[in-house]
Amino acid sequence: MILLPRGNPVKENINPGKVNLADALGKMRQGKFTGYMRFDFPEGTGIFIYQEGRLISALYENDREHLIAYDAIARTFHEALTGAGNLNIYRLSTELAYSIHTLLHGEMLHKGQDLQLIDIKSLLVRMREEKRSGCLRIYSKEHIALIFYRDGNPLGFFHDGSTDIETTANSSLSVAKEPGAKVDVLVTRGAGEKSLADLMETADVAGLWGNAVAERRRQREEREGAASKTLEMRESDRREKTLTLFQQVAQVHLGKIGTSLVDKEFEKLKLNGSQIDESVLNGFYDNLSKGAKLVAGPSKIDKMLEEMKRGFKGLS
């Protein structure tokens, strides 16, 4: 799971499976949006970061994978179409959007350190003395806060609800006092370029979305075809068992002619792969009863039919 403060919410709790994401990304670009889109799926998390309408970063991550750029976009599209995701959109300042980008693509120096066992003030001093550029991510079950550094100097703080890097530490450092709070130390190499390339200029977003939609359709058709084939095989087996049962019962009550009558009337049903049920068999029982009157009395016929009906229910 990718841990980030929430920022200033634009839209929250959207089902991305009901959104044309290629169009949505295009609208973000046209509206010169700055902030990030967060996709949470059972299988992983996707983050798309925008800076003044440019898609400067795309990341998809789970326990097994770390995908960036076009691979991340394609995988996020694929997961979104399962309908089991959640999309939140948060607005940020240009500076903060860039800082989040560098954070997500930085190196994890320490992960999940228990703050009860760490002197947070000493850790901040060490960042300054070692002239680190990067971020301290402090988090509990309820809140997340980031402290950004460049060359050992603190740039500011980012916590839930912020849209810009803040200079006051109260809200951010208060997270460190919450039960079970932990800290990650992430570092970056150099300041990099503040204005980054737009992935949407080089990625065929519409094509990636179209491929994801086509693949999802193929998988659905494959599942439906497999389910239909399974149902057809099950019904075929049920029809064969029903015919065998009726033949055996008719043989006991009417002899060989009973078997012939069953075969004849069963053929008239012309099931052709359709489901066999009691409503379909009502006509069969009536016709079999009429044919059996030539060789047996009413009581024997009734007993035979009752045994057939009871046996069919047992098959169901």
N, C-alpha and C positions, 0 to 999 in steps of 0.2 A: 504494500500500500504506500502511495506517495503522500507524505505528510506536508501539507501547506495550510497556512491560515486562509480563512475564507474570503477576505477582501470585502468590497462593497457589492452586495448581491444585485445583479441585474435580473436574472431569472433563476429559479431553483426548482428542484424536483421535477424535471422534465423527463419523460420517457423518450430517449433518443431513437427508439425503434419506430416512433410515429412522426419523425422529422426527416425531411430530405436534407441530409447533412451537407451535401455539395452546395445546395442553395443557401443553407444557413452560413456556411463558411464564406460564401460570396457576399452575403449581406454584411458580415462582420468587416470584410474588406472595404466594401462601399461606404459603410458608416464610419470608417477610420477608427474602429474600436481598439482600445488599449485595455488589456486585461487577460484573463485566461478562462478557457472552457475546461471543466473537469468532468470526465466520464468515469463513473464507478460501475464495474461489472463484477459478477461472481468470479470471473477468471483473471481480473486485473484492473488496472487504472490507466486511463489516457489523459494527457494534459496537452492542450493546444494553447500556446501563448501568442498574443497579438500585441504589436507595438504600432500604434497609429495606422491600423488597418493591415499591416504586414504580418503574415504568419511566420514569426521568427523562430518558433520551436514547436516540435511535435514529439511527444514521448509516450511510449506505452510500456508498462512494466508489470510483471508479476513475479512469483517466486522463481520462475525458470528463465524468463526472458527480459531483455532490456532493448527495446527497439526505438529507433529515432527516425526523424524525417519521414520519407515516403512509406517506409515499412510500418512506422507507427500509425500513420494516417490510415493505411489500408487495413491494419489489424483493428483499429478503433472502429472503422466503418463496419467491419465484419461482426464484431461483438455487439455493436449497436443494433444491428438487424435481428439479433436473437430476441429482442424485446425485453431482456432481463437486466437492463441497465438504468442508470440515473445520471442526468446531466444537470450541472450547475454552472452558471456563468457569473464571473465576478469582474468588476471594473477596478483597474489599478492605474497609477501614474506611469508615465513613460519610464522613469528611472526605476520604479519598482518592478515593472514588467521585465526590464533588462536584468535586474538583480535576480529575479526568480529564474530566468533563463540560465544565468551563470551557475546558480545553485544546483539546478537539476542536472546540469552537465559537468558538475565538479566531481572531485574525488572524495570518497568517504574516508576520513582519517580515523574517527572513532564513532562507534554506533551503539545506541541504546545504553549509554552509561547511566547508572542510577545516581541521581543528584544527591541522594542522602550520603553517598560515599565519595562525593566530589566537592571540593571547595570551588564554587562557581566563580568567586572573585579571583582566585589564583589562576583559573582557566582563562579568564579575560586578560589578566596580566601577561600570561604566556603568549596569547595571540598577539599582543602588542610587541612583546620582546622578540618574538620570532618573525615579526613583520608578515604575518599571514594575511592572505586575501581569501575571503570565503564567508562562512556563516556558521553561527552556532544555532542549532535548532533545538529549542526547549519545548517539551510537550508532555501532557498528561492525557488521561482518558477523555477529558473535556475540552482542552484548549491547546493551541499551538502558537508559538512565538518564534520569530527569527531575529537574530542580531547579526547585521552585515558588517564585514570588515574589509578594508583595503589597505594593504601594506602595513597591517598592524593597527591601523586607526579605525575606530568604530564609525560607520557611516550612519547608523540609525537602526530603528526597530520596526518590525512588521508583526502585527497581531490581528486576530479576528476583527473584521469590521473596518480595518484601515484601507485607505486607497493610496497612501503615499508612505514613504519611509519617514518615520517619526523620530524626533530627537529626545523625547522623554521615555524613560525606561520603566516607569511604574507598572503599566499593564503587562509588558512583556516579562519583566523579571518576577512578577507575582505568580506566573505559571510555575516557576521553579519551586515555589512553596507548596504547591498542590500535592496531595498524596500520590505516590508512585511516579512522580515526575522524572523524566529522563532527558538526556542531551545527546545530540549527534554533532560531530565536528566535521564540516565539509570545507574543502579548500579548492581554490581555483588557481590556475597558472596565468598570471598577468591579467591586466584589466580588459583586454580584448577590445572589440569595436562596439561602440554604443549603438550604431545603426547597422542592423544585421540584414542579410538577404531575406527576401520574401519567398517562402517555399511555394506559395501559390503561383509564382511566376514561372517556376520550372516544373511543378508537379501538375499532372493532368488530373485535377481533383474530380472533375465530372467523370473521367474514365475510371478512376479508382472506385468511385461510388457505384458506377454502372457495373463494374466487375463484381463488387460485393453483393449488389442486388441480384445479379445473374447467378452467382454462386449460392446465395441463400435460396433462390428459387429452385436451383438444381437439387440442393440437399432436401428441400421440402418434397419435391416430386419423387426423389429417390426413396424417402421415408414412406410417402403415401403409396408408392408402387410396391414396396416391400410389405407394407401392412395389408394392401389389397391382395397380394399374392398369398400371404399367410392366411388371410380370411378365406380365400378361394380354396386353398388346400384343406383348411379345416372343414369347410362346408362339403367338399368332395368326400372327405373321409366320413363325415356324418351321414351323407346320402348312402354311401356304400354300406355302412353299418346298419342303417335303417332298412335297406333292401334285404340284407342278409337276415336280419331279425324277422321281418315279415315273411320271408320265404320259409324260415324254420318253423314259425308258428302255423302257417298255412299247411305245411307238410304234416305236422302233428294232427291237425283237425280235419284236413280234407284229402291228404295224400298227395300224390304227384300232380294231380289236377289243380290242387291249391297253389302249388309253386308256380304253375303255368299262369294261373289267374293273376297272381301277384305281379309276375313279370310283365304281363300285358297291361294291367292298370297302372303300374308304376311308370311304364314307358309313356303312357298317355299324359302323364303330368308334364312332360317336356320341361324339366327344371332348367336345363342348360346353364348350370352354374349358379342359379339363384338359390336363395336360402329356403330350406325345407322347414316348415313349422306346422302346427296343428291346423291352422286355417287352410293351408295348401292341401293337407291330407283329408279334410272333410269329404271332398269329392271322391278321393280315392276309396275311402271306407264305404261310401254309398254305392259306387260302381262295383266294388269287390263283393259287397253284400248281394247285389242283384245277380251277379254271375255265379255266386256260391249256392244260390237257391236251387240250381239244377242238380246239385249233388249232396246237399245237407239241409237239415231242418233249421227253423229259426233259432232255437236255443243253442245249437252248436255254433251257428254263425255269430250269434251275439257273444258267446263265450270267446270265440276266436278274436273278434274285433276288440273286445275288452282287454284281452291279453296283449294285442298289438299296441293299443293306446297306452297301456300301462308300461310296456317295454320302451316305447318311444319317449315317454316322459323320463324314464331312467337314463336314456341316452342324452337328454338335454341337460 
